[in-house]
Amino acid sequence: MAAATPAPASPTPPGSLKRIVAASLIGTTIEWYDFFLYGSAAALVFNKLFFPGSDPLVGTLLSFLTYAVGFAARPLGALVFGHYGDRLGRKKLLVLSLLMMGGATFAIGLLPTHATVGSAAPVLLTALRLVQGFALGGEWGGAVLLVSEHGDAKRRGFWASWPQTGAPAGQLLATGVLSALTALLSESAFTSWGWRVPFLLSGVLVIVGLWIRLSVDESPVFKAALAAAEERKADSSATTQTEKMPLVAVLRHHWRDVLIAMGARMAENISYYVITAFILVYATTQVGLTKQTALNAVLIGSAVHFAVIPLWGALSDRIGRRPVYLIGAVGVGLWMFPFFALIDRATFGSLLLAVTVGLVLHGAMYAPQAAFFSEMFATRMRYSGASIGAQFSSVAAGAPAPLIATALLADYDSSTPIALYVIAAALLTVVAIGCARETRDRDLGDVTGEAAARTAGPVRADA
């Protein structure tokens, strides 16, 4: 008996699609708010509250080390959430990821500091950071797939880019709350209790996010593929390990795509955390600008970043995912030396220009990424494939980026090694994208099982 082919999924009505986009955007905004809030707090106060008695840069390094731990948990989250997301559906796992992330962030706001419980404080902080990373590892793939699999191929890049705006929106929200608190509170009040407010606010945001996320439907592409899988199960001879273990299928049929996704994320991930997290350290300790000035620059830059991501996504629908991605990778590499030169001028205007241009170029990579990675993988292994490709790279890219940048600054007292570090990542991404095939015209409903086209391999007749 031939393997069943999923029935074509019904087109999602425009009104429903917008509701699904809004649900994914709000959910990812909350998740990234929680994740970025930690990064900003790590740069500003955690070194004093959880690692006291150290040299300022050493304390910041230790603080960023706990920040990096969250990235280490993301691949595990990608494996677990991807596996069950491909078997049970995108929506259920997205609800779980939101609960886990929000609960961990709220708990950080209640943590005792080193002055109260000693060494137990950084241990508890690290444990909660692990939960955050695990949850975020499963969030990204599900959120972008839910939109990608509802939308039409012609505008998939545009619609799928909206969940990507959750990153700058979360950064905007986290930085905005911290900026307001540092402006309204004295240094002692902020260090004493003010830093807790943004973390506790996460509890309210999660309730809103859950209400919206529970109101949307499961992906029609996934439901069609699941129905076909159930039909195949009726014939025991057609039941395959691919359906039981999405991870095995990904590594067997899409290993090249996973490697391409990992390489594509190197410049995107590293540049983002240098521009938004490490910059808070560099601008305040090396250049002498105030925390408020640095936070305001990231705040405005994140607003511009939010606005340009859908524009880059729409452009990827017109000219392709690869050209837009390459614009971002090459642009970020070329911008690094001017980026630090502008910051070294020690004015708000130059700092703002450096951050904003950097984030606009980053958006050219980040915007098409959702559709690009979704289009690489077959429906019944798409959550696993997209999540693994995206999150495994974060261990080598985003996780150590602020840590490496801070260490380079401490060792060389210069921005040059940091710029070269980002440029090397950009070159790696250019190579990865150069090895990929264009995926813009792929119909996700037709990408099933072993017939899935490979972005890094030759075009197949059954793709």
C-alpha positions, -999 to +999 in steps of 0.1 A: +000+000+000+015+034-010+021+059+017-008+084+019-003+119+008-017+146+031-049+162+017-043+199+007-048+221+037-076+247+034-064+282+030-065+302+062-089+332+059-071+366+062-089+375+094-079+342+111-043+345+098-040+380+113-053+366+146-027+338+145+001+362+137-010+384+166-011+354+189+024+343+179+038+378+181+024+384+216+036+351+228+071+355+214+073+390+227+066+378+262+091+350+259+118+373+246+110+399+272+117+374+298+149+362+282+163+396+273+154+411+307+178+386+322+205+397+298+201+434+306+200+428+343+231+406+340+249+436+325+236+462+350+230+447+384+235+409+387+272+413+391+267+433+423+237+413+437+248+377+430+286+380+425+298+407+449+334+412+459+348+408+423+365+433+400+337+450+380+346+432+347+351+399+365+318+402+382+302+410+348+319+380+333+304+357+360+270+373+355+272+367+317+282+331+324+249+325+341+234+343+311+251+318+288+237+289+307+203+297+294+216+291+258+230+258+268+195+246+277+180+257+245+191+227+224+176+204+249+144+224+247+145+222+209+149+184+210+120+178+235+096+204+222+104+196+186+098+159+191+064+164+208+055+194+186+058+171+155+037+144+172+011+164+192+009+197+174+024+232+176-002+249+198+000+226+228+038+229+231+036+267+227+013+270+257+037+249+277+067+269+267+050+302+277+041+288+311+076+276+318+093+308+307+069+331+326+071+310+358+109+310+358+111+347+352+086+355+379+106+333+403+138+353+395+120+384+408+115+367+441+151+354+445+171+362+476+205+378+468+240+368+478+238+391+508+209+371+521+216+334+513+253+335+502+264+311+474+229+296+471+217+328+454+238+323+421+229+286+422+192+293+422+196+320+396+214+296+373+187+269+378+160+293+368+180+305+338+182+269+327+144+267+327+142+299+307+166+285+281+148+252+279+114+270+273+128+294+247+144+265+229+110+251+222+092+284+217+108+298+185+102+268+162+065+264+172+057+301+169+071+306+134+057+273+122+022+281+134+023+312+111+043+297+082+019+267+080-012+289+080-001+315+054+002+313+017+035+308-001+035+341-019+036+362+013+050+336+037+082+356+043+062+387+053+037+369+076+064+346+092+086+376+099+060+389+124+068+364+151+104+374+146+095+409+156+088+394+190+126+396+197+129+434+192+095+439+208+106+419+239+139+437+239+120+470+236+097+461+265+125+448+287+148+477+280+120+502+283+109+489+317+145+489+330+151+524+315+121+538+332+130+523+365+166+536+363+153+570+355+127+571+383+146+554+411+179+562+427+208+538+422+204+524+457+166+519+453+170+502+419+198+479+432+178+471+464+143+463+450+136+481+417+153+454+395+127+429+407+097+448+393+103+438+356+106+402+365+075+401+386+056+419+358+062+388+337+034+370+357+008+395+343+021+392+308+020+354+308-017+355+317-024+378+287-003+357+264-020+324+274-055+339+269-045+349+233-025+318+225-053+294+236-077+311+212-060+301+179-063+269+159-037+243+152-018+245+119-039+231+090-007+217+074+001+198+105-034+185+109-034+173+073-001+155+078-012+140+111-044+126+094-022+111+067+001+096+094-029+080+112-041+066+079-006+050+073-007+035+108-038+015+098-014-004+075+013-018+098+036-025+069+037+013+061+044+024+097+079+038+098+103+050+124+103+084+108+068+090+121+077+078+156+110+097+159+111+130+141+146+136+153+159+105+136+142+116+103+157+150+106+192+137+110+187+111+082+171+133+056+179+169+065+214+169+081+227+193+055+198+217+062+205+215+099+242+224+093+231+253+069+207+266+096+234+265+122+258+283+100+232+309+090+226+318+126+262+325+136+264+361+123+228+367+132+231+355+168+265+368+177+259+403+162+226+407+180+240+400+215+270+421+209+248+450+197+222+447+225+238+430+255+275+436+254+270+472+243+256+480+278+290+469+293+312+486+266+293+519+266+293+522+304+327+508+315+349+515+285+334+547+270+320+562+302+284+567+291+257+563+317+234+533+320+204+554+310+221+566+278+230+531+268+196+518+276+179+546+256+200+539+226+191+502+226+155+511+233+152+534+202+173+510+181+149+481+190+119+502+179+135+507+145+144+470+144+108+460+150+097+482+122+121+470+095+118+432+101+084+429+082+099+450+054+128+427+051+104+397+052+083+412+024+115+418+004+124+381+008+091+372-009+101+393-039+137+385-044+143+354-023+154+344+012+191+340+003+197+374-012+181+392+018+200+371+043+233+378+025+226+415+026+224+412+064+254+390+069+277+411+047+263+443+061+269+434+097+305+423+089+312+456+072+296+476+100+316+464+129+345+487+128+324+518+122+301+505+149+327+507+176+343+539+162+309+556+166+305+544+202+340+556+211+329+591+202+310+590+235+279+609+224+243+597+225+238+604+188+268+584+177+258+555+200+223+556+187+234+555+151+258+526+157+231+505+174+203+513+150+222+506+118+235+474+133+200+462+142+186+472+108+213+450+091+206+422+116+170+424+106+179+414+071+191+381+085+164+376+111+134+385+090+136+358+063+149+332+088+115+320+099+102+312+065+137+300+053+141+275+081+104+264+079+107+257+042+138+234+046+120+206+064+091+182+059+059+188+079+062+158+102+097+167+112+096+205+107+093+215+143+123+193+152+144+204+122+138+241+125+143+241+163+174+220+162+190+240+134+182+273+152+189+264+188+220+242+185+238+271+169+229+293+199+253+274+221+283+283+199+269+317+188+246+337+211+255+320+244+292+330+246+290+362+225+287+387+255+311+365+275+337+364+247+333+401+239+337+410+276+368+387+279+384+402+248+378+437+262+393+428+295+424+412+278+431+437+250+414+469+263+403+474+226+372+469+204+393+456+175+393+419+186+356+421+192+349+435+157+371+408+142+351+382+161+318+393+146+334+396+111+345+360+114+310+349+122+297+369+093+320+351+069+308+317+082+272+327+076+280+339+041+295+304+034+264+287+049+239+307+028+261+302-003+257+264+002+219+267+005+192+265-022+165+291-025+133+279-008+109+309-015+085+290-038+082+259-018+047+247-008+049+235+028+019+213+022+038+194-005+069+189+016+063+155+032+084+126+043+114+116+024+103+135-007+112+168+010+135+188-011+169+194+003+181+230+003+218+220+002+214+191-023+204+186-059+168+193-070+148+161-069+119+152-092+097+143-062+104+175-043 
